[in-house]
Amino acid sequence: MYVCICNAIRETELRCAARRCRGNAEAIYGALGRVPQCRQCLDEADDIIADELSSDSMGIAAAA
């Protein structure tokens, strides 16, 4: 599924970038070499990033 139509950013690409980089949606877009354009996707992107980070930290806690 596309999260950002303007930049053609898919959810899987956003989740992968969130695991490699830290920050909000704008920071992750920058890490992908893109800039938010219409900005309508940023709230959903931030939710996906937060979900990915919480899943990642749950995995670390389970491994400990």
SVG drawing of the C-alpha trace seen along z (x, -y; Angstrom):
<svg xmlns="http://www.w3.org/2000/svg" viewBox="-4 -20 24 34">
<polyline fill="none" stroke="black" stroke-width="0.4" points="0.0,0.0 1.2,-3.5 1.5,-5.8 2.7,-8.8 1.3,-9.1 3.3,-12.3 6.6,-10.5 5.5,-6.9 6.5,-5.7 5.1,-2.3 4.4,-1.2 7.0,1.5 9.7,-1.0 8.7,-3.3 8.8,-0.6 12.2,0.6 13.5,-3.0 12.1,-3.5 14.1,-0.5 17.3,-2.0 16.8,-5.7 15.2,-7.5 12.9,-10.5 9.5,-11.6 8.0,-11.1 9.8,-14.2 13.1,-12.8 12.4,-9.4 11.4,-10.9 14.7,-12.8 16.6,-9.6 14.8,-8.2 15.9,-11.2 12.4,-12.6 10.6,-15.7 6.9,-15.8 4.9,-17.6 1.2,-17.9 1.8,-16.7 -1.5,-14.8 0.3,-11.6 2.4,-12.7 0.0,-11.7 -0.4,-8.2 3.3,-8.0 4.1,-9.0 1.6,-6.3 3.3,-3.7 6.8,-4.7 5.6,-4.7 4.1,-1.2 7.3,0.0 9.4,-1.4 7.2,0.2 7.3,3.5 11.1,3.2 11.4,2.4 9.1,5.3 11.4,7.6 14.4,6.3 12.6,6.7 11.6,10.3 15.2,11.1 16.5,9.8"/>
</svg>
